[in-house]
């Protein structure tokens, strides 16, 4: 195995569940999706570890919530410095575990470090106390933001460090202890992240890592003392989390789920710009982003010409090993066998539903055997709400074009799925953009920028089945606190002078 997992992290150190103690409840092995002959790591899972993890998180919460803002800020800055020293090894781990090209994995680490600055300089301002003088006679008013308690962060595989750490660092800045469960597909990347927190000198119990599967996460999130649950992933798993927590009103659940995002191309669009933006939006990260563009409503007068250019460009995409290659790739493999099978299943589904295939998505052979696939392009004559292919998130490199005549039709297509994460519109007419802003149900709507053009200084989240109104990025910290209101008397005489009807003193 290339990597050695150190086990779970609690009470300020790693604890490796040795195999000689007793048989594990489950063992997970990881192979590199870009080279199926390369084993990456193996982890033993024991569900009994939950009690120790919870004990550690409670201890950490009791101490961390009392630290000053300056202490928290300094600790996060030390963490950022540790990430900088490990940036190369973290980038390599992300590339080998997920299949993302090394350049994209390196960009993820850079984004992670930039978000630390945003949390310190921008997000923190959202939870500083607010004071109101003389809110009523002789009385000042205050709003304080208090940590909610130990937070469980369930990380995704596609951005194993950046997305998860935005939630981790936000929870820490708000004064909460953290239990981090990485995706079982990216355990080593998660371990490197926690090593940085350890080296930054966070107090014992404040940071905790548990390596395991969905069952382990379920057992932790049902613990009464866990107050915050942050999950990024599929709609199906999000629903299971809600089913396991809805009766506990003390828990705050923040869900960042899937999307079936649209990129509208109007008759007056800058087609060269739209081409560049949509190639990235549909196929970057092999389409394994919740914010990837899946459907392109395109004006009927130009769809043939644009699709031909899009197809020609897609055929030039370099697909190869994320690290070992002759030409730097744009796409690596899908993350695992299940993702490959799911992608090919949808290719067959499109054919059965009568959707025209422009470019076939298929399993590719490369020098290293892996889960490589080609991008796929389809053309549907119209949107069919009964189509599984058009309404479900594929999570692979696919783009489906649907012609339209009027902007109202494009908006209707965008609103026709159960998702509402992101949309984009390409046009020279600002009125088209404003109409989309008013009428499309999505958490992000971009003008002449693709759906993957999210910015951490803005909220990131969706409506409908794309989330539960707890946006991420700069807004994550809002879900890490509760608001405490306080009235403070500063002039007793003004209250004494205020008569109470029907009472004599």
MIDO-698186 format. One record per residue (C-alpha): residue number from 1; residue in three letters; x negated, y negated, z. Coordinates in steps of 0.5 Angstrom, whole numbers, always signed. Layout:
BEGIN
SITE   resi   resn      xx      yy      zz
SITE    NUM    ALA       X       Y       Z
...
//
This chain:
BEGIN
SITE   resi   resn      xx      yy      zz
SITE      1    UNK      +0      +0      +0
SITE      2    UNK      -3      -7      -2
SITE      3    UNK      +0     -10      +4
SITE      4    UNK      +1      -9     +12
SITE      5    UNK      +7     -11     +15
SITE      6    UNK      +6     -12     +23
SITE      7    UNK     +13     -11     +25
SITE      8    UNK     +18     -16     +29
SITE      9    UNK     +16     -22     +32
SITE     10    UNK     +18     -24     +39
SITE     11    UNK     +16     -27     +45
SITE     12    UNK     +10     -30     +41
SITE     13    UNK      +7     -24     +38
SITE     14    UNK      +8     -18     +33
SITE     15    UNK     +11     -12     +35
SITE     16    UNK     +10      -6     +31
SITE     17    UNK     +14      +0     +31
SITE     18    UNK      +9      +6     +31
SITE     19    UNK     +12     +12     +28
SITE     20    UNK      +9     +16     +33
SITE     21    UNK     +14     +13     +38
SITE     22    UNK     +20     +17     +35
SITE     23    UNK     +23     +17     +28
SITE     24    UNK     +26     +10     +26
SITE     25    UNK     +33      +9     +24
SITE     26    UNK     +31      +8     +17
SITE     27    UNK     +25      +6     +13
SITE     28    UNK     +24      +1      +7
SITE     29    UNK     +19      +2      +2
SITE     30    UNK     +17      -4      -3
SITE     31    UNK     +14      -3     -10
SITE     32    UNK     +12      -9     -14
SITE     33    UNK     +18     -10     -20
SITE     34    UNK     +12     -12     -25
SITE     35    UNK      +8      -6     -24
SITE     36    UNK     +12      +1     -21
SITE     37    UNK      +6      +4     -20
SITE     38    UNK      +4      -1     -15
SITE     39    UNK      +7      +0      -8
SITE     40    UNK      +7      -6      -4
SITE     41    UNK      +9      -4      +4
SITE     42    UNK     +13      +0      +8
SITE     43    UNK     +17      -2     +14
SITE     44    UNK     +20      +2     +20
SITE     45    UNK     +27      +0     +22
SITE     46    UNK     +30      +1     +29
SITE     47    UNK     +36      -2     +31
SITE     48    UNK     +35      -2     +39
SITE     49    UNK     +30      -8     +37
SITE     50    UNK     +36     -13     +37
SITE     51    UNK     +36     -13     +45
SITE     52    UNK     +29     -15     +45
SITE     53    UNK     +30     -20     +40
SITE     54    UNK     +36     -23     +43
SITE     55    UNK     +32     -24     +50
SITE     56    UNK     +26     -27     +46
SITE     57    UNK     +31     -32     +43
SITE     58    UNK     +35     -34     +49
SITE     59    UNK     +28     -35     +53
SITE     60    UNK     +26     -40     +47
SITE     61    UNK     +32     -44     +47
SITE     62    UNK     +32     -45     +54
SITE     63    UNK     +25     -48     +53
SITE     64    UNK     +25     -51     +46
SITE     65    UNK     +32     -55     +47
SITE     66    UNK     +28     -59     +53
SITE     67    UNK     +22     -61     +48
SITE     68    UNK     +22     -69     +46
SITE     69    UNK     +23     -71     +38
SITE     70    UNK     +15     -72     +38
SITE     71    UNK     +13     -65     +40
SITE     72    UNK     +18     -62     +35
SITE     73    UNK     +15     -67     +29
SITE     74    UNK      +8     -65     +31
SITE     75    UNK     +10     -58     +31
SITE     76    UNK     +13     -58     +24
SITE     77    UNK      +7     -62     +22
SITE     78    UNK      +2     -57     +24
SITE     79    UNK      +6     -51     +21
SITE     80    UNK      +6     -55     +14
SITE     81    UNK      -2     -55     +15
SITE     82    UNK      -2     -48     +16
SITE     83    UNK      +2     -47     +10
SITE     84    UNK      -3     -51      +6
SITE     85    UNK      -8     -46      +8
SITE     86    UNK      -4     -40      +6
SITE     87    UNK      -1     -43      +0
SITE     88    UNK      -5     -38      -5
SITE     89    UNK      -3     -32      -1
SITE     90    UNK      +4     -34      +0
SITE     91    UNK      +5     -35      -7
SITE     92    UNK      +2     -29      -9
SITE     93    UNK      +6     -25      -5
SITE     94    UNK     +12     -28      -7
SITE     95    UNK     +10     -27     -14
SITE     96    UNK      +9     -19     -13
SITE     97    UNK     +15     -18      -9
SITE     98    UNK     +20     -22     -13
SITE     99    UNK     +17     -22     -20
SITE    100    UNK     +17     -29     -21
SITE    101    UNK     +11     -32     -25
SITE    102    UNK      +5     -34     -20
SITE    103    UNK      +6     -42     -23
SITE    104    UNK     +13     -41     -20
SITE    105    UNK     +12     -38     -14
SITE    106    UNK      +6     -44     -13
SITE    107    UNK     +12     -49     -14
SITE    108    UNK     +16     -46      -9
SITE    109    UNK     +11     -47      -3
SITE    110    UNK     +10     -54      -6
SITE    111    UNK     +17     -55      -5
SITE    112    UNK     +17     -52      +2
SITE    113    UNK     +12     -57      +4
SITE    114    UNK     +15     -63      +1
SITE    115    UNK     +22     -61      +5
SITE    116    UNK     +18     -61     +12
SITE    117    UNK     +17     -68     +10
SITE    118    UNK     +24     -69      +8
SITE    119    UNK     +27     -66     +15
SITE    120    UNK     +22     -70     +19
SITE    121    UNK     +23     -77     +15
SITE    122    UNK     +30     -76     +13
SITE    123    UNK     +34     -71     +16
SITE    124    UNK     +32     -72     +23
SITE    125    UNK     +36     -79     +22
SITE    126    UNK     +42     -76     +22
SITE    127    UNK     +42     -73     +29
SITE    128    UNK     +39     -79     +33
SITE    129    UNK     +43     -82     +38
SITE    130    UNK     +48     -87     +36
SITE    131    UNK     +50     -93     +41
SITE    132    UNK     +56     -97     +41
SITE    133    UNK     +56    -103     +46
SITE    134    UNK     +63    -105     +49
SITE    135    UNK     +67    -100     +46
SITE    136    UNK     +72    -101     +51
SITE    137    UNK     +72    -106     +57
SITE    138    UNK     +66    -106     +61
SITE    139    UNK     +64     -99     +57
SITE    140    UNK     +59     -97     +52
SITE    141    UNK     +60     -91     +48
SITE    142    UNK     +55     -86     +45
SITE    143    UNK     +54     -80     +41
SITE    144    UNK     +49     -75     +42
SITE    145    UNK     +47     -69     +38
SITE    146    UNK     +46     -63     +42
SITE    147    UNK     +43     -56     +39
SITE    148    UNK     +48     -51     +38
SITE    149    UNK     +44     -45     +41
SITE    150    UNK     +40     -39     +38
SITE    151    UNK     +40     -39     +30
SITE    152    UNK     +40     -33     +26
SITE    153    UNK     +37     -34     +19
SITE    154    UNK     +39     -29     +13
SITE    155    UNK     +34     -31      +8
SITE    156    UNK     +35     -29      +0
SITE    157    UNK     +30     -26      -4
SITE    158    UNK     +29     -31     -10
SITE    159    UNK     +26     -36      -6
SITE    160    UNK     +24     -32      +0
SITE    161    UNK     +20     -38      +3
SITE    162    UNK     +23     -44      +1
SITE    163    UNK     +31     -43      +2
SITE    164    UNK     +30     -40      +9
SITE    165    UNK     +25     -45     +11
SITE    166    UNK     +29     -51     +10
SITE    167    UNK     +34     -47     +15
SITE    168    UNK     +29     -45     +20
SITE    169    UNK     +25     -52     +20
SITE    170    UNK     +32     -56     +20
SITE    171    UNK     +34     -51     +26
SITE    172    UNK     +28     -52     +30
SITE    173    UNK     +28     -60     +29
SITE    174    UNK     +35     -60     +32
SITE    175    UNK     +32     -56     +38
SITE    176    UNK     +35     -49     +37
SITE    177    UNK     +31     -43     +37
SITE    178    UNK     +31     -38     +31
SITE    179    UNK     +31     -31     +29
SITE    180    UNK     +29     -30     +22
SITE    181    UNK     +31     -24     +18
SITE    182    UNK     +28     -24     +11
SITE    183    UNK     +31     -20      +5
SITE    184    UNK     +29     -13      +5
SITE    185    UNK     +26     -14      -2
SITE    186    UNK     +21     -20      +1
SITE    187    UNK     +19     -18      +8
SITE    188    UNK     +12     -19      +7
SITE    189    UNK     +13     -26      +4
SITE    190    UNK     +17     -27     +11
SITE    191    UNK     +12     -25     +15
SITE    192    UNK      +7     -30     +12
SITE    193    UNK     +12     -35     +14
SITE    194    UNK     +12     -33     +21
SITE    195    UNK      +5     -33     +21
SITE    196    UNK      +4     -40     +20
SITE    197    UNK      +9     -42     +25
SITE    198    UNK      +5     -37     +30
SITE    199    UNK      -1     -41     +28
SITE    200    UNK      +2     -48     +29
SITE    201    UNK      +3     -46     +36
SITE    202    UNK     +10     -46     +37
SITE    203    UNK     +12     -44     +44
SITE    204    UNK     +14     -36     +46
SITE    205    UNK     +21     -34     +44
SITE    206    UNK     +22     -41     +39
SITE    207    UNK     +21     -37     +33
SITE    208    UNK     +23     -30     +32
SITE    209    UNK     +22     -25     +26
SITE    210    UNK     +26     -18     +25
SITE    211    UNK     +25     -14     +19
SITE    212    UNK     +31     -10     +17
SITE    213    UNK     +37      -9     +13
SITE    214    UNK     +44     -11     +13
SITE    215    UNK     +46      -7     +19
SITE    216    UNK     +41     -10     +23
SITE    217    UNK     +43     -17     +21
SITE    218    UNK     +50     -15     +23
SITE    219    UNK     +48     -13     +30
SITE    220    UNK     +45     -19     +31
SITE    221    UNK     +50     -24     +28
SITE    222    UNK     +55     -20     +33
SITE    223    UNK     +51     -22     +39
SITE    224    UNK     +55     -27     +43
SITE    225    UNK     +49     -31     +45
SITE    226    UNK     +47     -32     +37
SITE    227    UNK     +51     -39     +36
SITE    228    UNK     +49     -41     +29
SITE    229    UNK     +49     -36     +23
SITE    230    UNK     +46     -39     +16
SITE    231    UNK     +46     -34     +10
SITE    232    UNK     +44     -35      +3
SITE    233    UNK     +46     -30      -2
SITE    234    UNK     +52     -26      -5
SITE    235    UNK     +60     -27      -4
SITE    236    UNK     +61     -20      -2
SITE    237    UNK     +56     -21      +3
SITE    238    UNK     +58     -28      +5
SITE    239    UNK     +65     -25      +6
SITE    240    UNK     +63     -19     +11
SITE    241    UNK     +59     -24     +15
SITE    242    UNK     +66     -28     +16
SITE    243    UNK     +69     -22     +17
SITE    244    UNK     +64     -20     +23
SITE    245    UNK     +65     -27     +26
SITE    246    UNK     +71     -30     +25
SITE    247    UNK     +74     -28     +32
SITE    248    UNK     +68     -32     +35
SITE    249    UNK     +70     -39     +35
SITE    250    UNK     +63     -41     +39
SITE    251    UNK     +59     -39     +32
SITE    252    UNK     +58     -44     +27
SITE    253    UNK     +57     -40     +20
SITE    254    UNK     +54     -44     +14
SITE    255    UNK     +54     -40      +7
SITE    256    UNK     +51     -41      +1
SITE    257    UNK     +54     -37      -4
SITE    258    UNK     +54     -35     -12
SITE    259    UNK     +56     -39     -18
SITE    260    UNK     +58     -38     -25
SITE    261    UNK     +56     -45     -27
SITE    262    UNK     +57     -49     -33
SITE    263    UNK     +53     -54     -38
SITE    264    UNK     +58     -58     -42
SITE    265    UNK     +55     -60     -49
SITE    266    UNK     +59     -66     -52
SITE    267    UNK     +59     -68     -59
SITE    268    UNK     +55     -74     -58
SITE    269    UNK     +49     -70     -54
SITE    270    UNK     +42     -71     -55
SITE    271    UNK     +41     -64     -57
SITE    272    UNK     +34     -63     -56
SITE    273    UNK     +34     -65     -49
SITE    274    UNK     +40     -60     -48
SITE    275    UNK     +36     -55     -51
SITE    276    UNK     +30     -56     -47
SITE    277    UNK     +35     -57     -40
SITE    278    UNK     +39     -51     -42
SITE    279    UNK     +33     -46     -44
SITE    280    UNK     +31     -47     -37
SITE    281    UNK     +37     -47     -33
SITE    282    UNK     +39     -40     -36
SITE    283    UNK     +33     -36     -36
SITE    284    UNK     +28     -39     -31
SITE    285    UNK     +27     -34     -25
SITE    286    UNK     +30     -29     -30
SITE    287    UNK     +37     -32     -29
SITE    288    UNK     +36     -30     -21
SITE    289    UNK     +39     -37     -18
SITE    290    UNK     +45     -38     -16
SITE    291    UNK     +45     -45     -19
SITE    292    UNK     +43     -42     -26
SITE    293    UNK     +47     -44     -32
SITE    294    UNK     +52     -38     -34
SITE    295    UNK     +57     -41     -39
SITE    296    UNK     +56     -47     -44
SITE    297    UNK     +62     -50     -47
SITE    298    UNK     +60     -53     -53
SITE    299    UNK     +63     -58     -58
SITE    300    UNK     +66     -54     -64
SITE    301    UNK     +63     -58     -69
SITE    302    UNK     +56     -57     -67
SITE    303    UNK     +56     -50     -64
SITE    304    UNK     +53     -46     -70
SITE    305    UNK     +47     -50     -71
SITE    306    UNK     +46     -51     -63
SITE    307    UNK     +46     -43     -62
SITE    308    UNK     +42     -42     -68
SITE    309    UNK     +36     -46     -65
SITE    310    UNK     +38     -44     -58
SITE    311    UNK     +37     -37     -60
SITE    312    UNK     +31     -38     -64
SITE    313    UNK     +28     -41     -58
SITE    314    UNK     +30     -36     -53
SITE    315    UNK     +26     -31     -58
SITE    316    UNK     +19     -34     -56
SITE    317    UNK     +20     -34     -49
SITE    318    UNK     +14     -30     -46
SITE    319    UNK     +16     -24     -41
SITE    320    UNK     +10     -21     -37
SITE    321    UNK      +7     -19     -31
SITE    322    UNK      +7     -25     -26
SITE    323    UNK      +0     -25     -25
SITE    324    UNK      -4     -20     -29
SITE    325    UNK      -2     -23     -36
SITE    326    UNK      -6     -25     -43
SITE    327    UNK      -1     -31     -44
SITE    328    UNK      +2     -34     -38
SITE    329    UNK     +10     -32     -38
SITE    330    UNK     +16     -36     -37
SITE    331    UNK     +20     -30     -34
SITE    332    UNK     +18     -24     -30
SITE    333    UNK     +22     -18     -29
SITE    334    UNK     +28     -17     -25
SITE    335    UNK     +27     -16     -17
SITE    336    UNK     +29      -9     -17
SITE    337    UNK     +32      -3     -20
SITE    338    UNK     +39      -5     -18
SITE    339    UNK     +38     -11     -21
SITE    340    UNK     +36      -8     -28
SITE    341    UNK     +42      -3     -28
SITE    342    UNK     +47      -9     -26
SITE    343    UNK     +44     -13     -32
SITE    344    UNK     +45      -8     -37
SITE    345    UNK     +52      -6     -34
SITE    346    UNK     +54     -13     -36
SITE    347    UNK     +51     -12     -43
SITE    348    UNK     +56      -6     -44
SITE    349    UNK     +62     -10     -41
SITE    350    UNK     +61     -16     -46
SITE    351    UNK     +61     -11     -52
SITE    352    UNK     +67      -7     -49
SITE    353    UNK     +71     -14     -48
SITE    354    UNK     +70     -16     -55
SITE    355    UNK     +65     -22     -53
SITE    356    UNK     +60     -23     -59
SITE    357    UNK     +53     -21     -58
SITE    358    UNK     +48     -26     -61
SITE    359    UNK     +42     -24     -57
SITE    360    UNK     +42     -17     -54
SITE    361    UNK     +40     -16     -46
SITE    362    UNK     +35     -10     -46
SITE    363    UNK     +30      -7     -42
SITE    364    UNK     +23      -8     -44
SITE    365    UNK     +17      -5     -44
SITE    366    UNK     +10      -8     -42
SITE    367    UNK      +3      -6     -41
SITE    368    UNK      +5      -5     -34
SITE    369    UNK     +12      -1     -33
SITE    370    UNK     +17      -6     -29
SITE    371    UNK     +24      -8     -29
SITE    372    UNK     +23     -13     -35
SITE    373    UNK     +29     -15     -39
SITE    374    UNK     +30     -20     -45
SITE    375    UNK     +35     -26     -44
SITE    376    UNK     +42     -25     -47
SITE    377    UNK     +46     -30     -51
SITE    378    UNK     +53     -29     -52
SITE    379    UNK     +59     -33     -56
SITE    380    UNK     +66     -32     -53
SITE    381    UNK     +72     -35     -58
SITE    382    UNK     +75     -38     -51
SITE    383    UNK     +75     -37     -44
SITE    384    UNK     +79     -31     -41
SITE    385    UNK     +81     -31     -34
SITE    386    UNK     +82     -23     -34
SITE    387    UNK     +74     -22     -37
SITE    388    UNK     +70     -19     -32
SITE    389    UNK     +64     -21     -36
SITE    390    UNK     +66     -29     -36
SITE    391    UNK     +68     -29     -29
SITE    392    UNK     +63     -26     -25
SITE    393    UNK     +56     -28     -23
SITE    394    UNK     +51     -23     -27
SITE    395    UNK     +45     -26     -23
SITE    396    UNK     +41     -24     -30
SITE    397    UNK     +38     -28     -36
SITE    398    UNK     +45     -29     -39
SITE    399    UNK     +48     -35     -43
SITE    400    UNK     +55     -35     -46
SITE    401    UNK     +57     -40     -51
SITE    402    UNK     +65     -42     -51
SITE    403    UNK     +67     -47     -57
SITE    404    UNK     +71     -53     -55
SITE    405    UNK     +75     -59     -58
SITE    406    UNK     +76     -64     -53
SITE    407    UNK     +73     -65     -46
SITE    408    UNK     +79     -63     -42
SITE    409    UNK     +78     -56     -45
SITE    410    UNK     +71     -56     -43
SITE    411    UNK     +73     -58     -36
SITE    412    UNK     +78     -53     -36
SITE    413    UNK     +73     -48     -37
SITE    414    UNK     +69     -50     -32
SITE    415    UNK     +74     -50     -27
SITE    416    UNK     +77     -43     -29
SITE    417    UNK     +72     -38     -24
SITE    418    UNK     +73     -37     -17
SITE    419    UNK     +66     -41     -16
SITE    420    UNK     +65     -48     -15
SITE    421    UNK     +57     -49     -14
SITE    422    UNK     +54     -53     -20
SITE    423    UNK     +56     -56     -27
SITE    424    UNK     +52     -61     -32
SITE    425    UNK     +54     -65     -38
SITE    426    UNK     +50     -67     -44
SITE    427    UNK     +53     -73     -47
SITE    428    UNK     +51     -80     -49
SITE    429    UNK     +58     -83     -46
SITE    430    UNK     +58     -85     -39
SITE    431    UNK     +66     -84     -39
SITE    432    UNK     +65     -76     -40
SITE    433    UNK     +61     -76     -34
SITE    434    UNK     +65     -80     -30
SITE    435    UNK     +71     -75     -32
SITE    436    UNK     +67     -69     -30
SITE    437    UNK     +66     -72     -23
SITE    438    UNK     +73     -73     -22
SITE    439    UNK     +76     -67     -25
SITE    440    UNK     +71     -61     -24
SITE    441    UNK     +71     -57     -18
SITE    442    UNK     +64     -57     -16
SITE    443    UNK     +59     -59     -10
SITE    444    UNK     +54     -61     -16
SITE    445    UNK     +55     -65     -22
SITE    446    UNK     +49     -67     -27
SITE    447    UNK     +49     -72     -32
SITE    448    UNK     +44     -70     -38
SITE    449    UNK     +40     -66     -33
SITE    450    UNK     +42     -58     -32
SITE    451    UNK     +45     -55     -26
SITE    452    UNK     +38     -53     -24
SITE    453    UNK     +36     -60     -23
SITE    454    UNK     +38     -60     -15
SITE    455    UNK     +34     -65     -11
SITE    456    UNK     +32     -64      -3
SITE    457    UNK     +34     -71      -2
SITE    458    UNK     +41     -69      -4
SITE    459    UNK     +46     -64      +0
SITE    460    UNK     +46     -57      -4
SITE    461    UNK     +53     -53      -3
SITE    462    UNK     +59     -51      -7
SITE    463    UNK     +66     -51      -6
SITE    464    UNK     +71     -45      -7
SITE    465    UNK     +67     -39      -7
SITE    466    UNK     +61     -42      -7
SITE    467    UNK     +60     -44      +0
SITE    468    UNK     +64     -46      +6
SITE    469    UNK     +63     -53      +6
SITE    470    UNK     +56     -53     +10
SITE    471    UNK     +51     -56      +5
SITE    472    UNK     +44     -54      +5
SITE    473    UNK     +38     -59      +3
SITE    474    UNK     +38     -65      +7
SITE    475    UNK     +45     -64     +10
SITE    476    UNK     +43     -57     +13
SITE    477    UNK     +41     -60     +20
SITE    478    UNK     +48     -62     +20
SITE    479    UNK     +50     -55     +22
SITE    480    UNK     +45     -54     +27
SITE    481    UNK     +48     -59     +32
SITE    482    UNK     +55     -61     +35
SITE    483    UNK     +57     -68     +37
SITE    484    UNK     +57     -70     +44
SITE    485    UNK     +61     -76     +46
SITE    486    UNK     +60     -80     +52
SITE    487    UNK     +63     -86     +55
SITE    488    UNK     +58     -90     +60
SITE    489    UNK     +61     -96     +65
SITE    490    UNK     +57    -102     +65
SITE    491    UNK     +62    -107     +69
SITE    492    UNK     +66    -104     +74
SITE    493    UNK     +69    -110     +76
SITE    494    UNK     +72    -111     +69
SITE    495    UNK     +76    -104     +70
SITE    496    UNK     +78    -106     +77
SITE    497    UNK     +81    -112     +74
SITE    498    UNK     +85    -108     +69
SITE    499    UNK     +92    -106     +72
SITE    500    UNK     +95     -99     +72
SITE    501    UNK    +103    -100     +71
SITE    502    UNK    +107     -97     +76
SITE    503    UNK    +101     -96     +81
SITE    504    UNK     +99    -101     +87
SITE    505    UNK     +92    -101     +90
//
